[in-house]
Amino acid sequence: AFAARSARNDYKLSAQAASGQKKALLAKEAKRFFGTPTYFWNAGLGLIMLLVAGVASLVMQARLLEFVDLMGEGFPLMPLSAMVVCFCLCITPIAAPSVSLEGPYLWILREAPLGGNTLLWIKTGFQLLLTLPCTVIAGLCISIAFGFSLRQGAVLLIATLLFAIGHAAFGMLMGLCFPKLDAVNETVVIKQSMATVLAMFASMAVLGVAAGFYYLG
């Protein structure tokens, strides 16, 4: 505060603004995510797709219902909707590269007056802060557009929200198992690290297995 002002004889030192530890760390994660174009467009594209899919389902409701009528009564509309939402979540690996993006400065966070679990849950929670609202918006819009019953809409929301939570936790686990702290730049961490690849494609494999069980059942 002293350095930011020129010398004045009537200057009075007042209270300075401060934020809590967790709020400061969340702000740090947000600044990195939204301030790094490579990070945002590669890990945040799924969020945009979720919102676009939800809005488009309402705007194109009539055409979509005509398509469903052509497919017949046995068309698995609700499971397919859940798979589309979960696929968008698969390509949103925000937590997976977050540890590796700290690079050689990871020791600063480890020396912070917070437990290691708290630091990891903040990184995981930042992904959930973005994915959960987008998932709810997409799920509600799709349910309204296709006229799902209350039970079907609830199942769709619960299933996709559970998948979103599991994907965030799994991504953080992969980030801890396969850290890449010596990358030459952030692009390598986001696009080519093992943690990011597994967070995306292992989740897609889970979707494929679920679809196979549904088909067999």
SETI-706770 format. One record per residue: x, y, z of N, C-alpha, C, O in turn. Coordinates in steps of 0.001 Angstrom, whole numbers, padded with zeros to 6 digits, always signed. Example, Ala and Ser with C-alpha at 12.3 -4.5 7.8 and 13.67 -1.06 7.14 Angstrom:
<recs>
+013190-005690+007800+012300-004500+007800+013200-003300+007800+014236-003319+008465 +012850-002250+007080+013670-001060+007140+012900+000030+007870+013409+001138+008039 
</recs>
This chain:
<recs>
+000830-001201+000000+000000+000000+000000+000872+001261+000000+000542+002239-000672 +001985+001245+000751+002872+002401+000769+003516+002615-000602+003663+003747-001061 +003899+001504-001251+004592+001611-002532+003669+002082-003645+004133+002630-004645 +002373+001875-003482+001427+002213-004541+001028+003676-004520+000331+004115-005435 +001421+004432-003553+001009+005833-003459+002241+006738-003379+003287+006357-002853 +002084+007905-003902+003163+008893-003766+003182+009424-002329+002186+009340-001611 +004321+009966-001927+004464+010458-000551+003532+011625-000309+003546+012607-001052 +002717+011516+000739+001802+012585+001126+001882+012769+002637+002032+011805+003389 +001783+013982+003051+001889+014237+004484+000594+013920+005235+000597+013818+006462 -000521+013761+004494-001787+013451+005153-002234+012012+004905-003407+011682+005075 -001294+011159+004504-001650+009766+004184-001910+008995+005464-001163+009107+006435 -003007+008193+005452-003329+007349+006589-003432+005903+006119-004126+005609+005146 -002754+005019+006798-002782+003603+006449-004102+002996+006915-004424+003029+008103 -004860+002444+005976-006162+001852+006294-006096+000341+006118-005093-000199+005650 -007157-000323+006492-007208-001776+006380-007167-002184+004909-007780-001538+004059 -006451-003245+004622-006315-003736+003258-007234-004932+003038-007512-005704+003956 -007696-005065+001804-008586-006174+001472-007812-007484+001491-006650-007537+001089 -008464-008535+001961-007842-009857+002012-008917-010903+001796-010098-010655+002043 -008507-012072+001337-009438-013171+001129-008930-014391+001879-007763-014464+002266 -009825-015339+002076-009444-016565+002762-008494-017399+001920-008297-017145+000732 -007910-018401+002564-006930-019247+001881-007560-020002+000716-007023-020005-000392 -008700-020640+000970-009335-021439-000081-009829-020557-001220-009706-020917-002390 -010382-019414-000877-010855-018497-001913-009698-018008-002775-009834-017876-003991 -008555-017739-002137-007388-017277-002889-006880-018364-003834-006485-018069-004962 -006887-019623-003377-006416-020712-004229-007382-020974-005383-006957-021272-006499 -008683-020862-005110-009665-021013-006194-009501-019902-007225-009604-020141-008428 -009248-018688-006746-009017-017584-007674-007765-017821-008498-007712-017460-009673 -006763-018425-007889-005530-018752-008616-005805-019771-009717-005296-019636-010829 -006610-020792-009411-006959-021792-010420-007771-021158-011545-007552-021458-012719 -008713-020277-011186-009541-019627-012202-008699-018733-013106-008906-018696-014319 -007752-018014-012513-006904-017127-013303-006067-017924-014298-005874-017491-015434 -005575-019077-013881-004782-019900-014794-005653-020492-015885-005253-020517-017049 -006853-020977-015523-007717-021628-016505-008200-020637-017559-008078-020889-018758 -008744-019516-017112-009299-018546-018059-008223-017666-018686-008469-017033-019713 -007043-017618-018089-005972-016786-018624-004996-017515-019513-004085-016898-020063 -005166-018825-019667-004297-019620-020531-005127-020162-021686-005879-021117-021494 -005017-019583-022887-005876-020011-024001-005796-021508-024296-006821-022140-024552 -004599-022079-024263-004463-023507-024552-005218-024344-023532-005882-025317-023886 -005115-023967-022280-005802-024680-021196-007318-024545-021348-008054-025524-021224 -007768-023330-021615-009209-023085-021698-009839-023817-022872-010862-024482-022705 -009255-023710-024044-009886-024282-025228-009752-025795-025302-010588-026453-025921 -008737-026352-024695-008584-027808-024719-009337-028493-023580-009885-029580-023762 -009364-027865-022417-010050-028480-021280-011443-027914-021052-012230-028499-020308 -011760-026795-021674-013065-026184-021463-014021-026314-022625-015147-025822-022557 -013592-026968-023694-014470-027109-024855-015723-027905-024505-016812-027611-024997 -015561-028917-023651-016717-029712-023255-017770-028897-022532-018963-029167-022672 -017348-027898-021757-018311-027028-021079-019137-026244-022095-020354-026117-021958 -018458-025723-023113-019162-024984-024156-020132-025900-024895-021254-025502-025208 -019698-027121-025171-020558-028071-025866-021782-028431-025031-022873-028608-025573 -021608-028541-023717-022753-028835-022847-023806-027739-022942-024994-028016-023110 -023357-026495-022833-024298-025377-022885-024944-025263-024260-026143-025009-024371 -024139-025451-025311-024680-025382-026668-025686-026498-026905-026729-026266-027517 -025392-027714-026430-026310-028833-026614-027627-028579-025895-028697-028885-026423 -027551-028018-024684-028778-027739-023956-029635-026691-024649-030840-026882-024817 -029021-025587-025051-029776-024521-025720-030288-024991-027077-031424-024697-027448 -029450-025724-027821-029857-026197-029144-031031-027166-029056-031893-027176-029934 -031073-027983-028001-032187-028928-027858-033514-028192-027685-034556-028672-028131 -033477-027039-027043-034704-026248-026900-035059-025522-028189-036224-025473-028584 -034049-024959-028840-034302-024205-030071-034772-025126-031187-035668-024769-031951 -034171-026312-031288-034495-027257-032364-035410-028361-031870-035345-029485-032370 -036247-028067-030914-037096-029088-030298-037986-029792-031317-038096-031018-031300 -038614-029038-032192-039541-029638-033153-038831-030613-034085-039328-031713-034325 -037679-030221-034611-036939-031100-035514-036448-032349-034795-036481-033447-035350 -035995-032176-033564-035510-033331-032814-036637-034309-032520-036434-035522-032588 -037813-033804-032197-038941-034695-031925-039372-035424-033191-039768-036588-033126 -039301-034756-034342-039609-035439-035605-038627-036567-035863-039015-037642-036321 -037350-036324-035570-036333-037360-035750-036591-038543-034817-036439-039698-035215 -036977-038255-033594-037258-039332-032636-038456-040148-033096-038456-041371-032954 -039478-039497-033644-040638-040222-034144-040260-041146-035296-040794-042249-035410 -039346-040701-036145-038906-041541-037256-038139-042771-036772-038194-043827-037402 -037421-042634-035651-036634-043756-035126-037491-044816-034457-037020-045934-034249 -038725-044504-034117-039605-045501-033507-039634-045414-031993-038878-044665-031374 -040543-046215-031408-040747-046164-029963-039580-046755-029188-039345-046361-028046 -038856-047676-029768-037779-048345-029036-036468-047577-029009-035466-048088-028509 -036456-046372-029531-035222-045587-029575-034825-045174-028155-035619-044543-027458 -033601-045523-027714-033179-045232-026327-032796-043765-026158-031613-043434-026080 -033783-042898-026102-033533-041459-026111-032858-040981-024827-031879-040236-024877 -033381-041408-023679-032822-040930-022416-031391-041436-022193-030528-040634-021837 -031099-042734-022385-029703-043181-022245-028758-042504-023235-027610-042212-022900 -029238-042254-024449-028400-041581-025430-028123-040137-025009-027020-039629-025209 -029114-039489-024433-028910-038126-023935-027870-038111-022821-027016-037226-022770 -027947-039093-021933-026961-039187-020850-025565-039419-021408-024591-038866-020897 -025463-040231-022448-024155-040506-023037-023570-039252-023687-022365-039017-023604 -024408-038455-024326-023921-037211-024946-023390-036258-023883-022324-035667-024055 -024127-036106-022785-023682-035224-021709-022380-035731-021105-021458-034953-020860 -022306-037033-020866-021093-037608-020267-019905-037527-021221-018770-037371-020773 -020143-037627-022514-019046-037478-023466-018472-036066-023399-017256-035883-023457 -019344-035074-023276-018863-033696-023134-018037-033543-021859-017060-032794-021838 -018421-034245-020803-017645-034203-019565-016294-034890-019736-015306-034476-019129 -016247-035932-020556-014984-036645-020780-013914-035740-021380-012733-035882-021063 -014310-034828-022231-013331-033956-022890-013150-032651-022115-012791-031618-022679 -013409-032728-020803-013207-031565-019931-012249-031944-018800-012638-031921-017633 -010997-032295-019134-010040-032699-018090-009348-031491-017459-008188-031206-017755 -010061-030794-016598-009504-029585-015980-008574-029942-014825-007508-029345-014680 -008970-030908-014007-008174-031249-012823-006940-032079-013171-005926-031990-012479 -007008-032880-014224-005915-033808-014531-004562-033117-014715-003584-033574-014124 -004453-032045-015498-003138-031418-015677-002816-030336-014653-001757-029714-014731 -003715-030100-013688-003541-028943-012804-002305-029053-011926-001652-028044-011660 -001968-030257-011470-000764-030417-010646+000485-030207-011486+001416-029520-011066 +000502-030800-012673+001676-030676-013538+001883-029240-014011+003014-028832-014274 +000799-028470-014120+000928-027082-014559+001651-026215-013529+002134-025134-013864 +001730-026676-012286+002509-025941-011283+003996-025990-011605+004748-025086-011240 +004418-027055-012295+005807-027164-012732+006801-027062-011591+006582-027633-010523 +007891-026340-011806+008929-026229-010767+008505-025386-009563+009250-025288-008588 +007317-024776-009620+006846-023950-008505+005868-024705-007599+005216-024100-006748 +005768-026018-007782+004865-026809-006953+005252-026723-005476+004387-026803-004604 +006528-026562-005195+006973-026506-003800+006355-025328-003045+006197-025386-001826 +006006-024259-003769+005392-023104-003107+004038-023500-002517+003722-023140-001383 +003238-024243-003292+001954-024705-002776+002139-025704-001644+001381-025691-000674 +003123-026553-001760+003341-027559-000727+003807-026934+000582+003630-027526+001647 +004394-025758+000516+004804-025052+001733+003713-024149+002286+003896-023518+003327 +002580-024083+001596+001484-023231+002064+000908-023784+003364+000985-024987+003610 +000329-022916+004203-000233-023369+005487-001572-024079+005322-002547-023756+006001 -001607-025041+004420-002788-025858+004181-002344-027296+003988-001237-027558+003518 -003205-028215+004351-002880-029616+004164-002867-030007+002696-003500-029359+001862 -002147-031061+002391-002076-031528+001005-003434-031922+000457-003744-031649-000703 -004251-032567+001292-005594-032953+000839-006430-031738+000469-007189-031770-000499 -006289-030675+001238-007053-029450+000944-006656-028877-000403-007514-028460-001181 -005373-028855-000681-004897-028327-001961-005435-029146-003129-005841-028592-004151 -005435-030464-002971-005903-031329-004052-007412-031205-004242-007894-031217-005375 -008161-031086-003148-009605-030961-003280-010004-029614-003848-011052-029495-004482 -009182-028598-003630-009464-027298-004239-009307-027392-005749-010122-026845-006491 -008271-028077-006210-008086-028246-007651-009212-029083-008244-009721-028779-009323 -009598-030143-007528-010711-030965-007997-012018-030191-007932-012848-030275-008838 -012193-029437-006853-013416-028663-006686-013574-027577-007732-014697-027219-008087 -012459-027045-008233-012571-026031-009278-013193-026623-010533-014014-025975-011182 -012811-027843-010879-013453-028482-012030-014938-028686-011764-015763-028473-012653 -015284-029098-010550-016690-029321-010232-017487-028020-010256-018659-028018-010634 -016864-026922-009857-017544-025626-009901-017946-025251-011324-018916-024522-011528 -017201-025750-012301-017512-025461-013698-018414-026517-014319-019349-026181-015047 -018150-027777-014044-018873-028848-014732-020269-029093-014159-021197-029366-014921 -020443-029003-012842-021746-029317-012265-022844-028360-012726-023908-028831-013129 -022640-027026-012687-023698-026147-013198-024002-026366-014675-025165-026361-015077 -022968-026557-015479-023191-026798-016916-023940-028107-017140-024784-028196-018031 -023633-029125-016332-024328-030407-016452-025798-030266-016091-026662-030828-016764 -026084-029524-015037-027479-029325-014630-028250-028555-015707-029379-028913-016041 -027640-027502-016245-028311-026720-017289-028597-027576-018514-029703-027554-019053 -027587-028335-018952-027776-029193-020121-028831-030259-019854-029683-030515-020704 -028779-030878-018683-029748-031926-018360-031168-031411-018300-032086-032062-018799 -031364-030239-017693-032714-029671-017619-033242-029289-018996-034402-029550-019317 -032386-028671-019808-032823-028273-021157-033183-029486-021997-034194-029472-022699 -032381-030521-021938-032654-031733-022723-033923-032413-022231-034724-032889-023036 -034111-032461-020916-035312-033090-020358-036567-032346-020805-037572-032970-021148 -036511-031021-020800-037664-030231-021232-037910-030393-022728-039054-030525-023163 -036835-030383-023511-036977-030471-024962-037595-031790-025401-038431-031811-026304 -037190-032900-024768-037689-034217-025173-038898-034657-024361-039429-035745-024584 -039338-033830-023424-040530-034167-022660-040335-035361-021747-041251-036168-021587 -039173-035490-021149-038947-036592-020221-039853-036453-019004-040196-035346-018587 -040225-037580-018453-040997-037562-017215-040115-037092-016066-038898-036987-016213 -040731-036812-014924-039968-036358-013766-038956-037409-013336-037837-037072-012950 -039337-038673-013400-038415-039746-013014-037251-039841-013994-036099-039981-013583 -037550-039766-015285-036485-039835-016281-035537-038649-016163-034321-038816-016252 -036086-037450-015961-035237-036275-015799-034356-036381-014572-033188-035991-014605 -034914-036913-013475-034129-037078-012254-033008-038088-012451-031883-037873-012000 -033317-039183-013123-032288-040202-013394-031184-039625-014270-030003-039880-014034 -031562-038852-015277-030580-038233-016168-029656-037300-015396-028439-037341-015576 -030227-036462-014539-029416-035518-013771-028519-036237-012771-027338-035912-012650 -029069-037208-012057-028272-037912-011045-027118-038663-011698-025986-038611-011216 -027404-039361-012794-026360-040143-013458-025244-039253-013998-024064-039560-013827 -025610-038166-014640-024587-037290-015216-023813-036530-014148-022616-036292-014311 -024476-036142-013053-023765-035466-011969-022786-036405-011279-021675-036001-010936 -023187-037647-011074-022268-038633-010489-021077-038868-011412-019946-039012-010949 -021331-038905-012698-020231-039075-013655-019297-037879-013612-018079-038040-013690 -019851-036686-013489-019022-035477-013423-018125-035496-012188-016949-035140-012265 -018682-035912-011048-017880-035990-009818-016793-037051-009950-015639-036816-009591 -017164-038208-010462-016179-039270-010641-015087-038899-011624-013923-039251-011429 -015460-038186-012687-014463-037784-013685-013466-036795-013099-012273-036880-013389 -013930-035864-012284-013027-034899-011666-012063-035584-010708-010864-035304-010720 -012589-036486-009875-011730-037194-008925-010740-038104-009648-009574-038184-009262 -011200-038789-010696-010311-039654-011462-009226-038850-012166-008076-039283-012239 -009587-037687-012683-008590-036844-013325-007511-036399-012361-006330-036389-012708 -007910-036029-011145-006914-035640-010148-006029-036822-009782-004824-036656-009589 -006617-038023-009683-005819-039219-009396-004794-039460-010490-003645-039788-010196 -005188-039302-011743-004242-039484-012836-003163-038403-012809-002007-038668-013140 -003538-037195-012416-002543-036136-012311-001496-036425-011255-000339-036030-011402 -001892-037114-010185-000941-037474-009135-000105-038689-009531+001070-038781-009175 -000710-039613-010262+000015-040826-010661+001012-040555-011787+002060-041197-011857 +000691-039614-012660+001543-039340-013822+001858-037845-013906+001446-037185-014860 +002576-037307-012929+002922-035883-012987+003972-035604-014056+004818-036450-014347 +003907-034419-014633+004877-034001-015643+005320-032584-015288+004851-031602-015864 +006234-032507-014325+006640-031224-013772+007787-030579-014530+008138-029431-014259 +008381-031304-015482+009540-030779-016206+009220-030488-017668+010114-030479-018515 +007922-030246-017968+007540-029973-019356+008103-028625-019799+008261-027705-018997 +008403-028531-021096+009006-027303-021622+007987-026162-021672+008371-024995-021594 +006707-026477-021799+005675-025447-021805+004345-026069-021377+004246-027281-021184 +003331-025226-021233+002027-025685-020759+001300-026536-021795+000505-027403-021431 +001560-026301-023074+000884-027060-024121+001210-028540-024025+000339-029384-024234 +002446-028855-023713+002851-030256-023580+002081-030923-022448+001635-032062-022583 +001925-030218-021335+001199-030779-020196-000263-031014-020542-000822-032058-020206 -000883-030053-021209-002319-030110-021456-002671-031099-022562-003683-031792-022472 -001850-031169-023598-002195-031986-024761-001516-033352-024788-002070-034300-025344 -000333-033470-024201+000452-034682-024400+000769-035441-023120+001432-036476-023186 +000330-034978-021974+000657-035681-020736-000210-036928-020587-001349-036967-021052 +000342-037932-019940-000380-039179-019719-001618-038957-018873-002640-039607-019090 -001540-038044-017906-002689-037785-017032-003891-037303-017826-005009-037774-017618 -003661-036364-018736-004770-035826-019535-005343-036877-020470-006560-036991-020613 -004466-037642-021106-004918-038681-022041-005773-039720-021332-006834-040098-021829 -005315-040183-020169-006078-041195-019441-007378-040629-018895-008402-041312-018901 -007347-039376-018420-008572-038773-017897-009653-038695-018968-010839-038822-018664 -009251-038488-020214-010220-038398-021293-010634-039773-021802-011821-040101-021814 -009659-040578-022223-009985-041803-022951-010398-042945-022031-011177-043804-022445 -009904-042982-020801-010383-044000-019864-011842-043748-019520-012618-044692-019369 -012220-042481-019396-013622-042150-019135-014506-042508-020323-015631-042981-020158 -013979-042273-021530-014731-042676-022716-014897-044197-022773-015934-044696-023210 -013877-044923-022333-013973-046382-022300-015064-046835-021333-015781-047797-021609 -015190-046144-020203-016262-046455-019255-017623-046250-019905-018533-047057-019718 -017760-045169-020672-019012-044928-021391-019289-046051-022388-020425-046506-022520 -018238-046495-023092-018413-047576-024046-018856-048868-023372-019720-049573-023893 -018276-049184-022224-018673-050392-021493-020114-050279-021018-020882-051238-021101 -020484-049079-020509-021864-048880-020065-022848-049051-021223-023907-049659-021069 -022480-048504-022387-023338-048657-023564-023460-050122-023976-024526-050576-024391 -022351-050854-023854-022400-052279-024181-023316-053047-023256-024079-053899-023711 -023257-052761-021953-024145-053427-021012-025613-053077-021292-026491-053935-021197 -025864-051824-021634-027228-051419-021943-027737-052147-023188-028887-052585-023234 -026876-052271-024186-027269-052951-025419-027552-054430-025159-028521-054983-025679 -026705-055060-024357-026898-056479-024061-028129-056697-023181-028780-057740-023250 -028434-055705-022360-029569-055855-021446-030901-055534-022095-031941-055618-021443 
</recs>
